[in-house]
Amino acid sequence: MNISKDGKVLYFSDEEIDNETNGEKKVFVTKRINGKESHVKVRESDSKKTAKQNKTSANDDFFFNNEIIIGLNKEDEINTNLKEESKKTNKKQSKKEKIKESKKEKRKHSKSKPKHYDYEEPQNRKLNKQKHKKKKSKKLIVTIFSIIILIAVITIFSLTAPIFNITEIQVEGNEKIPTSTIISLSGLKKGENIFKFNNSIIGNIKENNYIESVKISRKLPGTIKITVQEREVKYQINLINSYTYIDKNGYILENSTEKKSVPVISGLNTEETDLLNEKRLKVEDLEILNDIYKITEATNTIQITEIITEIEAKNKENYILYIESKNKKVYIGDTTNLTNKMLYLKKILENEEGKSGIIFINGDINSGFKPYFREE
């Protein structure tokens, strides 16, 4: 081997040249890295170029001037390259295996975790949620407490402020009962607070039998409005020395010596003492009264209700009407087929005008019965 002046480049002699090189001189460059040698084969011309590049690239990983050159055969070079490639492939495979293992561990970890929101969120998030809930509950308590205080203040002001004292009491819907009587029953007085009365006032007003319903409203700041609905005298019951007025629902309204222009009902089961002391007829009489109301509504269709003086209810199967102005008595029967019965009654009254007698419409017209008049 021949060494150059700088003692770095080595040429092989002619005898050492491999037969396969065909006389071409070759140079093998070695680099020691971490105690290991890396070998590169270059030509003679390439070695000179490499020396020049070494001067210009002082920051390169491979410094040619500082390296030792030795001769290597072709098999050593191939083995060295294979080792380096195997190292690289081993590194790549180890990285892939590590990535696969980490993925497997993550999957196992995710499967082992219960699917619950509280388990997945961090501890600090739980603490933040708890703090947020506490703040929210405190705000709610403060809000409720503030509303209670506000309501209390408004209530106290409403019950004590002179501006809310009653200055006027209005009554509407009354025809029979005087306004003064209704105000007296209510117990309301001017100068009292408008918010202090309660529903007991309605009960007090309804103590009067003529009052069916009561509605009370406030018109701020100081007006009370009482709206009533009165019961109407529909029938009367003849007592020994007086008359008892009742409405269509059997409520006893009043006892009076005056006879009203409404039909008298006879044959009821309610005794005289009950009529004077009770507020309503007996239950069995209420059923009879319901039939009588149907009959009088039917007589309205032929406009004779006002001339009916008495309705006898001794027998539910055969009610009797008395028409004094016509000198006639009408046997109605029961409450079936009232429409057709009224048509026959109207025709007979027209045909038998001026005659006194009895009209019979108490049969089953649908089965062939024909109403008739019998003069007396």
Secondary structure, 3 states (H helix, E strand, C coil): CEECCCCCCEECCHHHCCHHHCCCCEEEEEEEECCEEEEEEEEHHHHHHHHHHHHHCCCCCCCCCCCCECCCCHHHHHHHHHHHHHHHHHHHHHHHHHHHHHHHHHHHHHHHCCCCHHHHCCHHHHHHHHHHHHHHHHHHHHHHHHHHHHHHHHHHHHHHCHHHECCEEEEECCCCCCHHHHHHHHCCCCCCECCCCCCHHHHHHCCCCCEEEEEEEEECCCEEEEEEEECCCCEEEECCCCEEEECCCCEEEEEECCCCCCCEEECCCCCHHHHHHCCECCHHHHHHHHHHHHHHHHHHCCCCHHHCCEEECCCCCCEEEEEHHHCEEEEEECCCCHHHHHHHHHHHHHHCCCCCEEEECCCCHHHCCCCEEEEC
